[in-house]
């Protein structure tokens, strides 16, 4: 699609999506109010990642109790672009020379994915009792959207797959910061490191923010990236920072707003779903989340013993949470943001290209074994 047509169609779609007849302004405003209340509660209690975890927790509880809240998908891209630009700011000019040192950690990630995926599929199949397609695509630690789409193409129930993945991301994102804070002694309740305040940031910061976000969106589309609103801006921002053109960062208030909206959106995923079904899968999800975190921690500990990488960045790089969420935790810790983000990109890419092939192979092997 020509660039002019892309921009025109994107603008037209955005305008249409925000028409009062299509956009649930009241339900979204209600969701943001609940999310903000949760964030402020987390801030008051000095709990980790207040803007994201607080809003996510509050909206999840509200969803389970039938609150009429919603976070339409159209609100997520702009916030994701801001996070992408911020993640790109974690790349530095000296990072290029370190890439060859990541081979062993990447091999550890592959081993962690194989063991974790196998354990989760077996758990969901034998303990939870899901069908083979549901268990397979729900157990793969890949991107939610990709696994739902592929699962439906192979006979899985898209709603079940989406609910299990949403539960996994919710539980991992909720528990991991507390575990990190408990075992490392590093506080995640302190203010996160962003750019200057929105009231004191120079005009050049806004220029770079808008420029890298806009160009990143175009690059993500041209490269047909699956998470183009995150990866496109991250790649452009990383290029700007690695070449030394600028060291800008988005204002901290915008980063907090992005986390508030993203946390609210995750919590709203459960809105309208039968409470009993959600609670049942959430309860079962605790089991495979413990499995995944145990395998993740073991892999991180093993690789940290044979390399110079610390346990904490490896744990965040291997953790089976979302790319955006795990990278935000790395930002809060001010630890190896580029390392963590790169490993999660590799995880999603590897699972996406291999899941359908692996499932097809297991389906072909089963009749041969039965005969």
VEXGUMI-926932 format. One record per residue (C-alpha): residue in one letter; chain; x negated, y negated, z. Coordinates in pm, whole numbers, padded with zeros to 5 digits, m for minus. Layout:
<nodes>
NODE  type  mol      c1      c2      c3
NODE     A    A       X       Y       Z
...
</nodes>
This chain:
<nodes>
NODE  type  mol      c1      c2      c3
NODE     X    A   00000   00000   00000
NODE     X    A  m00145  m00343  m00094
NODE     X    A  m00251  m00559   00198
NODE     X    A   00004  m00829   00123
NODE     X    A   00286  m00575   00115
NODE     X    A   00162  m00419   00439
NODE     X    A   00166  m00751   00621
NODE     X    A   00502  m00852   00476
NODE     X    A   00665  m00519   00564
NODE     X    A   00513  m00516   00913
NODE     X    A   00640  m00868   00982
NODE     X    A   00984  m00784   00848
NODE     X    A   01003  m00466   01057
NODE     X    A   00898  m00653   01370
NODE     X    A   01160  m00924   01316
NODE     X    A   01431  m00663   01252
NODE     X    A   01330  m00462   01558
NODE     X    A   01375  m00764   01786
NODE     X    A   01721  m00858   01665
NODE     X    A   01970  m00868   01955
NODE     X    A   02179  m00602   01785
NODE     X    A   01886  m00358   01787
NODE     X    A   01663  m00451   02081
NODE     X    A   01792  m00370   02434
NODE     X    A   01678  m00695   02596
NODE     X    A   01867  m00642   02923
NODE     X    A   01747  m00284   02973
NODE     X    A   01388  m00377   02884
NODE     X    A   01395  m00680   03113
NODE     X    A   01534  m00462   03392
NODE     X    A   01255  m00208   03330
NODE     X    A   00987  m00480   03344
NODE     X    A   01135  m00614   03669
NODE     X    A   01123  m00266   03823
NODE     X    A   00770  m00214   03689
NODE     X    A   00655  m00548   03827
NODE     X    A   00804  m00463   04168
NODE     X    A   00614  m00135   04163
NODE     X    A   00292  m00311   04063
NODE     X    A   00327  m00569   04341
NODE     X    A   00395  m00290   04591
NODE     X    A   00077  m00111   04481
NODE     X    A  m00116  m00439   04509
NODE     X    A   00018  m00498   04861
NODE     X    A  m00073  m00144   04967
NODE     X    A  m00413  m00175   04792
NODE     X    A  m00347   00134   04581
NODE     X    A  m00551   00198   04265
NODE     X    A  m00469   00055   03920
NODE     X    A  m00167  m00130   04055
NODE     X    A  m00044  m00284   03729
NODE     X    A  m00032   00046   03543
NODE     X    A   00030   00307   03814
NODE     X    A   00270   00090   04012
NODE     X    A   00490   00012   03712
NODE     X    A   00471   00373   03592
NODE     X    A   00570   00515   03931
NODE     X    A   00857   00272   03986
NODE     X    A   01006   00322   03639
NODE     X    A   00971   00701   03663
NODE     X    A   01166   00705   03991
NODE     X    A   01423   00465   03849
NODE     X    A   01463   00684   03540
NODE     X    A   01521   00995   03750
NODE     X    A   01792   00814   03945
NODE     X    A   01972   00716   03627
NODE     X    A   01876   00350   03600
NODE     X    A   01966   00202   03262
NODE     X    A   01616   00101   03159
NODE     X    A   01432   00122   02829
NODE     X    A   01099   00030   02676
NODE     X    A   01140   00040   02296
NODE     X    A   00835   00158   02107
NODE     X    A   00807  m00176   01927
NODE     X    A   00677  m00347   02245
NODE     X    A   00385  m00108   02285
NODE     X    A   00164  m00192   01980
NODE     X    A   00075  m00550   02078
NODE     X    A  m00017  m00442   02432
NODE     X    A  m00215  m00150   02291
NODE     X    A  m00407  m00387   02064
NODE     X    A  m00513  m00592   02368
NODE     X    A  m00638  m00277   02542
NODE     X    A  m00818  m00170   02224
NODE     X    A  m01001  m00501   02203
NODE     X    A  m01094  m00470   02570
NODE     X    A  m01226  m00117   02521
NODE     X    A  m01438  m00234   02229
NODE     X    A  m01595  m00492   02460
NODE     X    A  m01746  m00198   02652
NODE     X    A  m01980  m00124   02360
NODE     X    A  m02318  m00294   02372
NODE     X    A  m02601  m00348   02120
NODE     X    A  m02818  m00084   02288
NODE     X    A  m02553   00187   02264
NODE     X    A  m02639   00308   01913
NODE     X    A  m02963   00464   02028
NODE     X    A  m02782   00669   02292
NODE     X    A  m02543   00860   02067
NODE     X    A  m02776   01157   02021
NODE     X    A  m02775   01207   02398
NODE     X    A  m02401   01279   02386
NODE     X    A  m02433   01617   02212
NODE     X    A  m02441   01825   02530
NODE     X    A  m02150   01633   02693
NODE     X    A  m01949   01679   02373
NODE     X    A  m02023   02053   02380
NODE     X    A  m01903   02058   02741
NODE     X    A  m01585   01884   02631
NODE     X    A  m01519   02151   02368
NODE     X    A  m01566   02426   02627
NODE     X    A  m01335   02242   02868
NODE     X    A  m01069   02207   02596
NODE     X    A  m01083   02576   02505
NODE     X    A  m01057   02696   02865
NODE     X    A  m00800   02436   02965
NODE     X    A  m00582   02491   02660
NODE     X    A  m00588   02869   02703
NODE     X    A  m00506   02848   03074
NODE     X    A  m00215   02608   03016
NODE     X    A  m00064   02809   02731
NODE     X    A  m00074   03128   02941
NODE     X    A   00074   02943   03240
NODE     X    A   00357   02786   03040
NODE     X    A   00432   03116   02865
NODE     X    A   00419   03356   03161
NODE     X    A   00501   03140   03464
NODE     X    A   00735   02876   03321
NODE     X    A   00882   03111   03061
NODE     X    A   00864   02882   02759
NODE     X    A   00881   03027   02410
NODE     X    A   00551   03091   02232
NODE     X    A   00571   02776   02012
NODE     X    A   00682   02559   02305
NODE     X    A   00407   02694   02533
NODE     X    A   00136   02657   02270
NODE     X    A   00202   02299   02159
NODE     X    A   00296   02184   02510
NODE     X    A  m00023   02337   02650
NODE     X    A  m00263   02183   02399
NODE     X    A  m00433   01879   02561
NODE     X    A  m00391   01658   02255
NODE     X    A  m00191   01349   02170
NODE     X    A   00177   01357   02265
NODE     X    A   00310   01236   01929
NODE     X    A   00090   01469   01726
NODE     X    A   00176   01776   01935
NODE     X    A   00551   01704   01919
NODE     X    A   00538   01662   01542
NODE     X    A   00328   01975   01484
NODE     X    A   00534   02175   01732
NODE     X    A   00858   02093   01554
NODE     X    A   00701   02198   01226
NODE     X    A   00628   02540   01379
NODE     X    A   00959   02603   01555
NODE     X    A   00896   02441   01893
NODE     X    A   01154   02230   02078
NODE     X    A   01026   01875   02039
NODE     X    A   01200   01750   02352
NODE     X    A   01044   02022   02569
NODE     X    A   00696   01961   02423
NODE     X    A   00732   01585   02473
NODE     X    A   00854   01627   02831
NODE     X    A   00567   01860   02927
NODE     X    A   00307   01627   02774
NODE     X    A   00466   01324   02939
NODE     X    A   00457   01510   03271
NODE     X    A   00090   01601   03219
NODE     X    A  m00011   01243   03142
NODE     X    A   00199   01108   03429
NODE     X    A   00055   01349   03686
NODE     X    A  m00306   01319   03570
NODE     X    A  m00293   00940   03556
NODE     X    A  m00124   00926   03897
NODE     X    A  m00355   01169   04075
NODE     X    A  m00697   01116   03919
NODE     X    A  m00753   00756   04043
NODE     X    A  m00672   00864   04399
NODE     X    A  m00908   01163   04373
NODE     X    A  m01182   00941   04232
NODE     X    A  m01130   00691   04511
NODE     X    A  m01129   00961   04781
NODE     X    A  m01430   01163   04664
NODE     X    A  m01649   00887   04519
NODE     X    A  m01573   00615   04769
NODE     X    A  m01533   00370   04480
NODE     X    A  m01232   00143   04525
NODE     X    A  m00994   00113   04233
NODE     X    A  m00776  m00140   04411
NODE     X    A  m01016  m00426   04349
NODE     X    A  m00939  m00669   04066
NODE     X    A  m01043  m00531   03732
NODE     X    A  m01312  m00686   03521
NODE     X    A  m01173  m00875   03226
NODE     X    A  m01263  m01203   03070
NODE     X    A  m01209  m01540   03229
NODE     X    A  m00867  m01637   03359
NODE     X    A  m00609  m01725   03096
NODE     X    A  m00620  m02079   03233
NODE     X    A  m00996  m02121   03197
NODE     X    A  m01083  m01908   02894
NODE     X    A  m01231  m02103   02605
NODE     X    A  m01058  m02130   02268
NODE     X    A  m01320  m01899   02115
NODE     X    A  m01202  m01613   02338
NODE     X    A  m00850  m01642   02199
NODE     X    A  m00985  m01673   01847
NODE     X    A  m01185  m01351   01882
NODE     X    A  m00894  m01176   02054
NODE     X    A  m00647  m01260   01776
NODE     X    A  m00906  m01206   01503
NODE     X    A  m01031  m00867   01617
NODE     X    A  m00677  m00752   01694
NODE     X    A  m00546  m00858   01352
NODE     X    A  m00842  m00722   01155
NODE     X    A  m00839  m00407   01369
NODE     X    A  m00474  m00343   01283
NODE     X    A  m00559  m00368   00912
NODE     X    A  m00866  m00145   00950
NODE     X    A  m00664   00113   01143
NODE     X    A  m00403   00119   00867
NODE     X    A  m00655   00141   00583
NODE     X    A  m00842   00423   00757
NODE     X    A  m00510   00594   00838
NODE     X    A  m00606   00630   01203
NODE     X    A  m00348   00818   01409
NODE     X    A  m00368   00567   01693
NODE     X    A  m00430   00267   01469
NODE     X    A  m00308   00004   01717
NODE     X    A  m00567   00120   01970
NODE     X    A  m00855   00258   01763
NODE     X    A  m00854  m00007   01488
NODE     X    A  m00897  m00305   01724
NODE     X    A  m01139  m00102   01937
NODE     X    A  m01361  m00029   01635
NODE     X    A  m01364  m00393   01521
NODE     X    A  m01423  m00523   01874
NODE     X    A  m01701  m00266   01921
NODE     X    A  m01865  m00379   01596
NODE     X    A  m01851  m00743   01713
NODE     X    A  m02009  m00655   02049
NODE     X    A  m02265  m00402   01924
NODE     X    A  m02398  m00645   01663
NODE     X    A  m02425  m00919   01922
NODE     X    A  m02186  m01155   01741
NODE     X    A  m01995  m01218   02064
NODE     X    A  m01955  m01081   02415
NODE     X    A  m01600  m01212   02470
NODE     X    A  m01336  m01024   02673
NODE     X    A  m00958  m01072   02679
NODE     X    A  m00835  m01281   02976
NODE     X    A  m00764  m01069   03282
NODE     X    A  m00396  m01174   03294
NODE     X    A  m00339  m01036   02943
NODE     X    A  m00503  m00708   03042
NODE     X    A  m00276  m00686   03347
NODE     X    A   00028  m00761   03130
NODE     X    A  m00075  m00488   02887
NODE     X    A  m00103  m00238   03171
NODE     X    A   00235  m00344   03310
NODE     X    A   00408  m00287   02976
NODE     X    A   00228   00041   02904
NODE     X    A   00296   00175   03253
NODE     X    A   00662   00075   03222
NODE     X    A   00684   00247   02884
NODE     X    A   00547   00575   03023
NODE     X    A   00793   00566   03312
NODE     X    A   01083   00497   03076
NODE     X    A   01011   00813   02876
NODE     X    A   01221   01005   03127
NODE     X    A   01519   00771   03103
NODE     X    A   01837   00943   02991
NODE     X    A   01701   01295   03037
NODE     X    A   01883   01541   03267
NODE     X    A   01735   01496   03612
NODE     X    A   01733   01868   03686
NODE     X    A   01540   01948   03368
NODE     X    A   01288   01671   03433
NODE     X    A   01232   01772   03796
NODE     X    A   01198   02139   03701
NODE     X    A   00928   02070   03442
NODE     X    A   00759   01816   03668
NODE     X    A   00738   02081   03940
NODE     X    A   00592   02336   03700
NODE     X    A   00361   02069   03558
NODE     X    A   00194   02036   03896
NODE     X    A   00058   02387   03847
NODE     X    A  m00099   02338   03509
NODE     X    A  m00221   01990   03605
NODE     X    A  m00413   02150   03892
NODE     X    A  m00548   02409   03644
NODE     X    A  m00658   02139   03401
NODE     X    A  m00817   01918   03664
NODE     X    A  m00998   02216   03816
NODE     X    A  m01143   02316   03479
NODE     X    A  m01224   01954   03400
NODE     X    A  m01406   01901   03729
NODE     X    A  m01601   02227   03686
NODE     X    A  m01709   02133   03335
NODE     X    A  m01808   01781   03446
NODE     X    A  m02008   01919   03740
NODE     X    A  m02187   02172   03517
NODE     X    A  m02282   01920   03250
NODE     X    A  m02391   01663   03509
NODE     X    A  m02638   01920   03648
NODE     X    A  m02810   01977   03313
NODE     X    A  m02802   01619   03184
NODE     X    A  m02862   01269   03315
NODE     X    A  m02494   01179   03301
NODE     X    A  m02314   01125   03628
NODE     X    A  m02023   01336   03745
NODE     X    A  m01776   01046   03750
NODE     X    A  m01806   00932   03385
NODE     X    A  m01800   01296   03275
NODE     X    A  m01488   01360   03482
NODE     X    A  m01312   01064   03318
NODE     X    A  m01437   01169   02973
NODE     X    A  m01304   01524   03014
NODE     X    A  m00984   01443   03207
NODE     X    A  m00669   01558   03021
NODE     X    A  m00495   01222   03044
NODE     X    A  m00424   00971   02771
NODE     X    A  m00702   00787   02587
NODE     X    A  m00566   00449   02691
NODE     X    A  m00506   00544   03053
NODE     X    A  m00841   00715   03112
NODE     X    A  m01025   00427   02944
NODE     X    A  m00847   00181   03170
NODE     X    A  m00963   00378   03474
NODE     X    A  m01318   00361   03336
NODE     X    A  m01273  m00015   03297
NODE     X    A  m01162  m00044   03659
NODE     X    A  m01472   00149   03768
NODE     X    A  m01694  m00048   03530
NODE     X    A  m01851   00281   03425
NODE     X    A  m01943   00405   03077
NODE     X    A  m01630   00276   02900
NODE     X    A  m01766   00352   02553
NODE     X    A  m01872   00701   02661
NODE     X    A  m01530   00781   02807
NODE     X    A  m01335   00637   02513
NODE     X    A  m01549   00815   02253
NODE     X    A  m01496   01154   02420
NODE     X    A  m01120   01108   02434
NODE     X    A  m01111   01009   02068
NODE     X    A  m01305   01326   01989
NODE     X    A  m01066   01531   02208
NODE     X    A  m00753   01405   02032
NODE     X    A  m00913   01445   01689
NODE     X    A  m01036   01799   01758
NODE     X    A  m00704   01920   01902
NODE     X    A  m00507   01754   01623
NODE     X    A  m00699   01919   01340
NODE     X    A  m00726   02260   01506
NODE     X    A  m00394   02316   01689
NODE     X    A  m00179   02406   01389
NODE     X    A  m00453   02622   01237
NODE     X    A  m00507   02807   01564
NODE     X    A  m00134   02863   01616
NODE     X    A  m00097   02998   01263
NODE     X    A  m00390   03234   01325
NODE     X    A  m00234   03369   01646
NODE     X    A   00099   03423   01468
NODE     X    A  m00075   03621   01192
NODE     X    A  m00268   03830   01444
NODE     X    A   00040   03924   01648
NODE     X    A   00219   04132   01382
NODE     X    A  m00105   04310   01302
NODE     X    A  m00152   04396   01670
NODE     X    A   00212   04508   01704
NODE     X    A   00176   04744   01408
</nodes>
